[in-house]
Amino acid sequence: MKNKLYLFLAVIALVYGCSSCNKEKKSADITVSPEAGTNYKSGADVTVKVSLPADIKADSIVYLVDSTRLGSKKDTSALLLKTGTLSLGPRVITARVFTGGKSQDATTNIVLLAAKAPEQYTYQVIRKFPHDTSAYTEGLQYYDGYLYESTGNYGHSAMKKVDLETGKTVQETKLDKKYFGEGFAIVGDKIVQLTYREKVGFVYDLNTLKLLNTFNYNVGVEGWGMCSDGKKLYTDDSTNRIWFLDKGNYRSTGYIDVYDDKGAIDEVNELEYIDGKLYSNIYTRDTIIVINPKTGAVERTIDMSNLWPLKDRPANYDNDQNVLNGIAWDDKGKRLFVTGKKWPFVYQVKFVPVVNAKAK
């Protein structure tokens, strides 16, 4: 009797298992094009189409991009995805197939790149100002006649107010040696500063540089650059992602991913908001890029090679660490300043198209 019971249970399990296998097989046989990982330029129309096994007839198919409903079809005819309003980077496309009161999902993904190649620019030096060669620059901002500078390295990190003409520090608040100072932004009558890997941010009084309070900062991989457009904060984290933060509570409210027409631009670093655009240097490269803050598209690339020529640097100078870093904008005077970590100068520069520069 026991043997018959075991045999009965085995048959039931086999039938149930095969039924489950068939169901999984049917679900796996539902596919959606385009092929996963296909690159498209922003603004391109993408043809999305579902393929079903012969034994499945759809009652309807609902399409989603990420979690947003795109549209629906009564059959497997193609649907057109217009990408002009989508953020750059990976976008997940889901086809939800309804049949017999049930639904099955099939997914794919595309990668949206910038619509066109960035414009190529170079620079002209207008003037040079002295810079403290002990300052491992992480953030730079011009405000009310002074440069404000955040410096890094454990045991040497500080928030400083600097006289532009002399390079001398006017006010300074040093960080505890357990913190590595990073980018910052002036917001109203306060300064907000990030730290590298400590997941802590600092808030200072703008007039005195007195530390007012700290906050937990768990956005992104690490704390790197920061700037503000007056309405929100922008930060980056060593990747190609720029995060939006609420300027009051410093919590994330969204993000963009930075791409040009070829792919992702990683290690976006020091940030400055200038006339509606984000300016950023690329860590360890003599390059500054101009980013559309709505889409993440790189619109300009500025070649900063030889700003401080290698031939002019001291022997055994650590060029791998002491790289271009620091962008500041004088909105009233329309002056642009750049420097580097432990560089002897802050440079006032003008960006010019490569074609114009060659013509001169």
C-alpha positions as CSV (number, residue, x, y, z in Angstrom):
1,M,0.0,0.0,0.0
2,K,2.9,2.3,0.9
3,N,4.5,1.6,-2.5
4,K,1.3,2.5,-4.3
5,L,1.0,5.8,-2.3
6,Y,4.6,6.7,-3.1
7,L,4.0,5.9,-6.8
8,F,0.9,8.1,-6.8
9,L,2.7,11.0,-5.2
10,A,5.6,10.7,-7.6
11,V,3.3,10.8,-10.6
12,I,1.5,13.9,-9.2
13,A,4.9,15.6,-8.7
14,L,6.0,14.7,-12.2
15,V,2.9,16.0,-13.8
16,Y,3.0,19.2,-11.7
17,G,6.7,19.7,-12.4
18,C,6.2,19.2,-16.2
19,S,3.3,21.7,-16.1
20,S,5.5,24.2,-14.3
21,C,8.3,23.6,-16.8
22,N,5.9,24.2,-19.7
23,K,4.7,27.4,-18.1
24,E,8.3,28.6,-17.6
25,K,9.1,27.6,-21.2
26,K,6.2,29.6,-22.6
27,S,7.2,32.6,-20.5
28,A,10.8,32.3,-21.7
29,D,9.7,32.0,-25.3
30,I,8.1,35.5,-25.2
31,T,10.7,37.9,-26.4
32,V,10.8,41.7,-27.0
33,S,13.1,43.6,-29.4
34,P,15.4,45.4,-29.8
35,E,18.3,43.3,-28.5
36,A,19.4,44.0,-25.0
37,G,22.2,46.6,-24.7
38,T,21.6,48.2,-28.1
39,N,22.9,51.8,-28.3
40,Y,20.7,54.6,-29.7
41,K,21.3,58.3,-30.0
42,S,18.9,60.5,-28.0
43,G,16.0,61.5,-30.2
44,A,16.0,58.4,-32.3
45,D,12.8,56.4,-32.7
46,V,13.1,52.8,-31.4
47,T,10.9,50.1,-32.8
48,V,9.7,47.8,-30.0
49,K,8.1,44.5,-31.0
50,V,7.0,41.3,-29.1
51,S,7.4,37.8,-30.4
52,L,5.1,35.1,-29.1
53,P,5.2,31.3,-29.3
54,A,2.7,29.9,-31.8
55,D,0.5,28.5,-29.0
56,I,0.0,31.9,-27.3
57,K,-2.4,34.5,-28.4
58,A,-2.3,37.9,-26.7
59,D,-5.4,39.6,-25.5
60,S,-3.4,42.8,-25.1
61,I,0.2,43.9,-24.6
62,V,1.2,46.8,-22.4
63,Y,4.6,48.5,-22.8
64,L,6.6,50.3,-20.2
65,V,9.9,52.2,-20.2
66,D,11.4,51.7,-16.7
67,S,8.2,52.0,-14.6
68,T,6.4,54.4,-16.9
69,R,3.6,53.2,-19.2
70,L,4.4,53.8,-22.8
71,G,1.3,52.4,-24.6
72,S,-0.6,49.3,-25.4
73,K,-1.4,47.1,-28.4
74,K,-4.1,44.5,-29.1
75,D,-1.7,42.4,-31.0
76,T,2.1,42.0,-31.6
77,S,2.4,44.8,-34.1
78,A,5.3,47.1,-33.4
79,L,5.2,50.1,-31.1
80,L,7.4,53.2,-31.7
81,L,9.3,54.6,-28.7
82,K,10.4,58.2,-29.1
83,T,13.5,58.8,-27.0
84,G,13.8,62.6,-27.2
85,T,12.5,63.3,-23.7
86,L,14.2,60.3,-21.9
87,S,17.3,60.7,-19.8
88,L,20.5,59.2,-21.1
89,G,21.9,55.9,-20.1
90,P,20.2,52.4,-19.6
91,R,16.5,52.3,-20.1
92,V,14.5,49.1,-19.4
93,I,11.7,48.2,-21.8
94,T,9.0,45.8,-20.5
95,A,6.3,44.1,-22.6
96,R,3.5,42.9,-20.3
97,V,1.5,40.2,-22.3
98,F,-2.0,39.6,-21.1
99,T,-3.7,36.3,-22.1
100,G,-6.5,34.3,-20.5
101,G,-6.7,36.7,-17.6
102,K,-3.0,36.3,-16.7
103,S,0.1,38.3,-17.6
104,Q,3.7,37.5,-18.4
105,D,6.5,40.0,-18.7
106,A,9.4,40.1,-21.2
107,T,12.1,42.7,-20.9
108,T,15.0,44.2,-22.8
109,N,17.1,47.3,-22.4
110,I,18.6,50.0,-24.5
111,V,21.4,52.6,-23.8
112,L,20.7,56.2,-24.8
113,L,23.7,58.2,-25.8
114,A,24.0,62.0,-26.5
115,A,22.4,63.0,-29.8
116,K,25.6,64.5,-31.2
117,A,29.4,64.7,-30.5
118,P,30.4,67.5,-28.0
119,E,31.8,70.7,-29.4
120,Q,35.5,70.9,-29.0
121,Y,37.0,73.8,-27.1
122,T,40.4,74.9,-25.8
123,Y,41.4,77.8,-23.5
124,Q,43.2,81.1,-23.4
125,V,44.9,82.3,-20.2
126,I,43.8,85.8,-19.2
127,R,45.7,86.1,-15.9
128,K,47.4,84.1,-13.2
129,F,46.9,84.4,-9.4
130,P,49.0,82.8,-6.6
131,H,47.7,79.5,-5.1
132,D,48.7,77.8,-1.9
133,T,50.9,74.8,-3.0
134,S,49.9,72.9,0.2
135,A,46.2,73.0,-0.8
136,Y,45.0,69.7,-2.1
137,T,42.1,71.3,-3.9
138,E,38.8,69.4,-3.9
139,G,36.3,72.2,-4.4
140,L,36.5,75.9,-5.5
141,Q,33.9,78.7,-5.6
142,Y,34.1,82.4,-6.1
143,Y,31.8,84.5,-3.9
144,D,31.6,88.2,-3.0
145,G,35.2,88.9,-3.9
146,Y,36.9,85.8,-2.4
147,L,37.7,82.3,-3.4
148,Y,36.3,79.6,-1.1
149,E,38.3,76.4,-1.2
150,S,37.8,72.9,0.2
151,T,40.9,70.8,0.6
152,G,41.4,67.1,1.0
153,N,43.8,64.5,2.4
154,Y,43.5,63.1,5.9
155,G,45.0,65.4,8.5
156,H,45.1,68.3,6.0
157,S,41.4,68.8,5.0
158,A,39.9,72.2,5.6
159,M,37.2,74.7,4.5
160,K,39.0,78.0,3.6
161,K,38.2,81.6,2.5
162,V,41.1,82.8,0.3
163,D,42.1,86.3,-1.0
164,L,42.2,85.9,-4.8
165,E,45.0,88.5,-5.4
166,T,47.4,87.1,-2.8
167,G,46.4,83.5,-2.5
168,K,46.5,83.9,1.3
169,T,44.0,82.2,3.5
170,V,41.7,84.7,5.3
171,Q,39.6,82.3,7.3
172,E,39.9,78.5,7.8
173,T,38.2,75.7,9.6
174,K,40.1,72.5,9.7
175,L,38.5,69.1,9.6
176,D,39.2,66.4,12.1
177,K,42.1,64.2,10.8
178,K,39.7,61.3,10.4
179,Y,37.9,63.2,7.6
180,F,38.9,63.7,4.0
181,G,37.3,67.0,2.7
182,E,35.7,67.0,-0.7
183,G,33.5,69.3,-2.8
184,F,31.2,72.0,-1.4
185,A,28.5,74.5,-2.4
186,I,27.4,77.9,-1.0
187,V,23.7,77.8,-0.3
188,G,22.3,81.1,1.1
189,D,24.2,82.0,4.2
190,K,25.7,78.5,4.6
191,I,28.4,76.3,3.1
192,V,27.7,72.6,2.6
193,Q,30.7,70.3,2.3
194,L,31.1,66.6,1.5
195,T,33.6,64.0,2.7
196,Y,35.3,61.3,0.6
197,R,34.3,58.0,2.2
198,E,33.1,58.9,5.7
199,K,29.4,59.3,4.6
200,V,29.2,62.6,6.5
201,G,28.6,66.1,5.4
202,F,29.3,69.4,7.1
203,V,27.4,72.7,7.2
204,Y,29.2,75.9,8.0
205,D,28.2,79.5,8.6
206,L,29.3,81.4,5.4
207,N,30.5,84.5,7.3
208,T,32.5,82.9,10.0
209,L,33.2,79.3,8.7
210,K,32.0,78.1,12.0
211,L,30.8,74.5,11.9
212,L,27.0,74.5,12.5
213,N,26.1,70.9,12.1
214,T,26.7,67.6,10.3
215,F,24.5,65.3,8.3
216,N,24.5,61.7,7.1
217,Y,25.4,61.5,3.4
218,N,24.7,58.1,1.9
219,V,24.1,59.1,-1.7
220,G,26.2,57.3,-4.3
221,V,29.5,55.5,-4.0
222,E,31.6,58.2,-2.5
223,G,31.5,62.0,-1.9
224,W,33.3,63.9,-4.7
225,G,32.1,67.2,-6.3
226,M,29.3,69.5,-5.4
227,C,27.6,72.7,-6.7
228,S,24.3,74.4,-6.6
229,D,22.0,76.2,-9.0
230,G,20.2,78.0,-6.1
231,K,17.3,75.6,-6.2
232,K,19.0,72.2,-5.6
233,L,22.4,70.7,-5.0
234,Y,24.3,68.6,-7.5
235,T,26.9,66.0,-6.4
236,D,28.9,63.2,-8.0
237,D,30.4,60.0,-6.7
238,S,33.3,58.7,-8.8
239,T,31.0,57.3,-11.6
240,N,29.2,59.0,-14.4
241,R,26.2,59.8,-12.2
242,I,25.3,63.2,-10.9
243,W,22.8,63.2,-8.1
244,F,20.3,65.9,-7.2
245,L,19.9,66.8,-3.5
246,D,17.3,68.8,-1.7
247,K,19.1,72.0,-0.5
248,G,17.3,71.9,2.8
249,N,17.7,68.3,4.0
250,Y,20.4,67.1,1.6
251,R,18.4,64.0,0.6
252,S,18.5,62.6,-2.9
253,T,15.7,63.8,-5.3
254,G,16.9,62.3,-8.5
255,Y,19.9,61.9,-10.8
256,I,21.3,62.1,-14.4
257,D,23.9,59.9,-16.0
258,V,26.6,61.6,-18.0
259,Y,27.1,60.4,-21.6
260,D,28.5,61.7,-24.8
261,D,27.8,60.3,-28.2
262,K,30.2,57.4,-27.6
263,G,29.3,56.2,-24.1
264,A,29.4,56.9,-20.4
265,I,31.9,59.5,-19.0
266,D,33.2,58.2,-15.7
267,E,35.0,60.0,-12.9
268,V,33.0,63.2,-13.2
269,N,34.6,65.3,-10.5
270,E,34.6,68.9,-9.3
271,L,31.4,70.7,-10.3
272,E,30.4,74.3,-11.0
273,Y,27.0,75.6,-12.2
274,I,27.5,78.3,-14.9
275,D,24.7,79.9,-16.9
276,G,22.4,76.9,-16.8
277,K,25.0,74.3,-17.4
278,L,27.2,72.0,-15.3
279,Y,30.9,72.3,-15.7
280,S,33.1,69.4,-14.5
281,N,36.7,68.3,-14.7
282,I,37.3,64.6,-15.4
283,Y,39.5,63.2,-12.6
284,T,43.2,62.7,-13.7
285,R,42.5,64.1,-17.1
286,D,43.3,67.6,-18.5
287,T,39.7,67.9,-19.5
288,I,36.7,69.9,-18.5
289,I,33.2,69.0,-19.9
290,V,30.0,71.0,-20.1
291,I,26.9,68.9,-19.2
292,N,23.2,69.5,-19.8
293,P,21.8,69.2,-16.3
294,K,18.4,68.0,-17.6
295,T,19.6,65.1,-19.8
296,G,23.2,64.4,-18.8
297,A,24.5,65.0,-22.4
298,V,28.0,66.3,-22.7
299,E,27.7,69.4,-24.9
300,R,31.3,70.6,-24.9
301,T,34.7,69.2,-24.2
302,I,37.5,71.6,-23.2
303,D,41.1,70.5,-23.7
304,M,43.1,72.0,-20.8
305,S,46.5,70.4,-21.7
306,N,49.6,72.4,-20.8
307,L,47.7,74.8,-18.5
308,W,50.6,74.3,-16.1
309,P,53.2,72.7,-18.4
310,L,55.0,69.6,-17.3
311,K,58.3,71.2,-18.2
312,D,57.7,74.0,-15.6
313,R,57.0,71.6,-12.7
314,P,59.5,70.7,-10.0
315,A,61.6,67.6,-10.3
316,N,60.0,64.5,-8.8
317,Y,56.7,66.3,-8.6
318,D,53.7,63.9,-8.1
319,N,51.9,64.6,-11.3
320,D,49.7,61.5,-10.9
321,Q,48.1,62.9,-7.7
322,N,48.3,66.7,-8.1
323,V,46.0,66.9,-11.1
324,L,43.7,69.6,-12.6
325,N,40.9,70.2,-10.1
326,G,38.9,73.2,-9.2
327,I,36.5,75.4,-11.2
328,A,35.1,78.7,-10.0
329,W,32.8,81.3,-11.7
330,D,32.6,85.0,-11.0
331,D,29.0,85.6,-12.1
332,K,29.2,89.4,-11.8
333,G,32.6,89.8,-13.4
334,K,32.0,86.9,-15.9
335,R,35.4,85.5,-14.9
336,L,36.3,81.8,-14.9
337,F,39.0,80.4,-12.7
338,V,40.6,76.9,-12.7
339,T,43.4,75.4,-10.7
340,G,44.8,72.0,-9.6
341,K,45.7,70.1,-6.5
342,K,48.8,71.8,-5.0
343,W,49.3,73.9,-8.1
344,P,51.1,77.3,-7.6
345,F,48.5,79.2,-9.7
346,V,44.9,79.9,-10.1
347,Y,44.3,80.6,-13.7
348,Q,41.7,83.0,-15.1
349,V,40.8,81.5,-18.4
350,K,38.5,81.9,-21.4
351,F,37.1,78.9,-23.3
352,V,37.3,79.2,-27.1
353,P,36.2,76.9,-29.9
354,V,39.2,74.9,-31.3
355,V,38.5,76.3,-34.8
356,N,38.8,79.9,-33.5
357,A,41.9,79.1,-31.5
358,K,43.7,77.6,-34.6
359,A,42.7,80.6,-36.7
360,K,44.5,82.9,-34.3
